[in-house]
Amino acid sequence: MPLNRIQNILQCFALLIVSLLQSCNYNDSNSIADTIVQKDSVRSFIKQSKLEKVDAATKSKLLNKAYTKARSISSESLKCQYFNEISSEAILVQDSLLFKKVSHEGILISTKIKDSLCLAGHHKNLGQNFYSNRVLDSAYYHYTKAEKIYSQINDDFNSGVVLNRLAWLQNIIGDFTASERTSIQAIEKLKPFNEYKSLRSLYDNLGDVSKQLGEYERALEYYNESFGYIKKAGLGELREYGLKNNIALVYQKMGQHQKAVENFKEVTSYLEKDGRNPRLLARSINNLGYSYFKSEQFDELPGLFERAISIQDSIGDIGAKISSTFRISEYFLSQNDTIMALSFLNESKRVAQLFSQNQRFLDILNLYTRVDPENAAIYHQEYAGLNDTLQLQERQLRGKFERIQFETKEVVAENQLLAKQRLLMTGIAGVLLLLGLASFIIFTQRSKNQKLRFNQAQQEKNQEILSLMLDQSEKIEQEKQKEQKRISEELHDGVQGRLQGSRMMLLGLNSRHDEEAVKERERAIVMLQDIQEEVRAISHELSHSAYQKINNFILSIKDLADNNQQAAKININLYFDEEVDWDGLSGDIKINLYRIIQESIQNAIKHGECKNIDLNLNVTDSQLIKTTIKDDGKGFNLKKGKKGIGMRNINSRANKLKGNWNIDSSIGKGTTVSLEIPIG
C-alpha cells in the first residue's frame, strides 16, 4: 500500500479517536487535533503548489507557507521529509531563498537524527539546484554524496536515478569514458524497477557518448534501445521524433546520406505540423540541408540553410546557428562563391568563440584554409594548437577497455575453457612453453593492474578536488565558532567581572567624602581605564580577524602541499597574493588549476627527485592568474624529453581554460612550470 494512503488512513483514524474522546478530555483532544491539522495543512500547501494552473509566484507563496507550518511540527523525522519535498518543489519554481533555508535546515535535522534517506534526498536536491545554475563542481559533489548514501542503505532505485544524473554531468564536461561506465551502472540498478523514463535517458546518453567516440553502429544500437523505452514510458511522438533526429545524425556521420535524408525529412514534416518545438525544427532543417549538400543534391540549397538560420534568429537559438552558418559557408565555397562563404564563416567563428565550442572552432579554422588560402599558414598554426587539446583517440581506447570488461564476461569464460582444452591436448611437450607463457602473462597482468590502480587513484583524486574546497568551509566555520567562544569568555570572565567590582566600589564610596574615599575613587577610575584598554584590545582582535581573508581554494592548495611534504619528505613553499578573492574564481578554473599544480608537484617529486619546491600564485594587472611551480630537482633535456601523459594533461587543461603554459628545465638545474590563465 502506498505511504500516502497509509498516512491518510492513520490521520482519519486519529480524527475518529479525537471525536470519541472529546467529551472526556477536551484539552488533550484539542492538542491532537491541532497536530493533525498542522500536518494536513503542510501536505495541502505542497499539493496545491504542484497544480499546473497555479502560477510560479503563487506556488512560491504556498511552499513558504508549507515551510512555516512544517517548522512547528514536533516530529523531526516528519519535518525532514516535508523539507525534502519543499526543497524539491522550490527548485522548480526557482525560489532560491526558500531552497537554501529548507536545504540547510533539512541537512542539519537529518544529520542530527541520523536519517540517511532524508540526508541523501537533500544532497540530491542540492545537486539538482547547482546543476540548474551550471555550478558543475558543486552539483557533482552533492550527487556523489547522495549516491554514496543510497548505495550504503541498498536503495538501488534512488542510487540508479542519481547515477543517471551523474552520467549526464560527466558527458557535459567531456569525460565520456566515465559517463559510459556510470550509465551502465545505473542501467543495472534501474532495470529491475522498470523505470522506463530513466532507462530511456540513460540509453540516450550512451548513444550520445558512442557518437562522440565515433562508434556509430553502437550508437544506433543504444538509440534503438532508447526508442523502445520511449514507447513503454508513453512519452509521446515529439520525443520519438527528437530521437529520430539523433539517429539521422548518426547516419550522416556514417556517410549514409540517403538514409539520413529520409529520416530528416520525416522529422521535419512532423515538426512543421506539430509546431511545438521550433528549436528542433530549425536543427532538423539544417541537418537535412547538410545531407543534401554531402550527397551533391543542390536543388534545395541554400534555401534550407537560410530557413534554419531565420528560425534560429527568431527564437534566439544562437548556439545552434553556428552549425547553420558553417554549413552554408561550405555550400557557397563548393559553388566558388568565396565572398558569401567568408561572410557566413566569419559569423560562425564569432558565435563559436562566444560559446566556446572548440570542436566546431577546429572545423571553422580548417575551412578558413580553403576560403582564405592566403592566410592558410596562420589558420593551420591556430588549428594545431587547439587540436592538441582534443584527445579523442585516448578516450576511445579507455572506452573500449571499459566496454570489454562489461560485455565480454562470457567470452572470458569460454577462453578459459579453450585454454584448458589446449592444455590437455598439448601434453607434456608443451609444459615448458606454457610455464613460460604463464610467467609472461602474470608479469603483463601485474603491469596492467598497476596501471588500473593508478587510473582509479586519479579518478578518486578528481572527485576529491570537487569536494575539497567545499569541505574547507566547514573547517572555517568551526574555527569561527571557537574564536567567538573565546571572545565571549574573555568578555564574561574578564571585563564583566572587573566592571562589577568597580561598580560595587563606587557604590560603597557614594556616601563617603573623606580623603580615603577620594583615593579609593581614584583607584576605581584607574581600574575603569584598564578595563577600557582591555575592551579596546579585544575590539582590535575582532577587527583584525574580520579583515582577514580566508580562501577555501588556498586552503585546498595548502593541504595539497602539506600532504606531499609529509609523503615525500620534501619542503614546499607556498606564496600567494592575500588580496585576491581566490574563491571568486569559477569552478572550472579552480578544479583545473588545482589539477595542474597537483600534476606538476607529482612530476617534480617522481621524476625530478627534488628536495624543495616553490609554488607562487598571483594575479597580474591584466587579469591573468600567474602560477609558477619551481623545483631544485635533477631536471631534464627539453629537446630529448618525451611528452608524457602528465604533460599532455597539463596542456589539455591549460587550453581548456584558454591559458598559456611553459616548462623550462635543464639537467642539474631543476624544472620550472609557468602558467597564465585569464580570470574572465
Secondary structure, DSSP 8 states (H G I E B T S, - for coil): --HHHHHHHHHHHHHHHHHHHTTT-HHHHHHHHHHHHHHHHHHHHHHHHT-TTS-HHHHHHHHHHHHHHHHT-S-HHHHHHHHHHHHHHHHHTT-HHHHHHHHHHHHHHHHHTT-HHHHHHHHHHHHHHHHHTT-HHHHHHHHHHHHHHHHHTT-HHHHHHHHHHHHHHHHHTT-HHHHHHHHHHHHHHHGGGT-HHHHHHHHHHHHHHHHHTT-HHHHHHHHHHHHHHHHHHT--HHHHHHHHHHHHHHHHHHT-HHHHHHHHHHHHHHHHHH-S-HHHHHHHHHHHHHHHHHTT--TTTTHHHHHHHHHHHHHT-HHHHHHHHHHHHHHHHHTT-HHHHHHHHHHHHHHHHHHT-HHHHHHHHHHHHHHSGGGHHHHHHHHHHHHTT--HHHHHHHHHHHHHHHH-HHHHHHHHHHHHHHHHHHGGGGHHHHHHHHHHHHHHHHHHHHHHHHHHHHHHHHHHHHHHHHHHHHHHHHHHHHHHHHHHHIIIIIIIHHHHHHHHHHHHHTT--SHHHHHHHHHHHHHHHHHHHHHHHHHHHHHHHHH----HHHHHHHHHHHHHHHHHT-EEEEEE-TTS-GGGS-HHHHHHHHHHHHHHHHHHHHTS--SEEEEEEEE-TTSEEEEEEEE-S----TTT----HHHHHHHHHHHHTT-EEEEEE-TTS-EEEEEEEE--
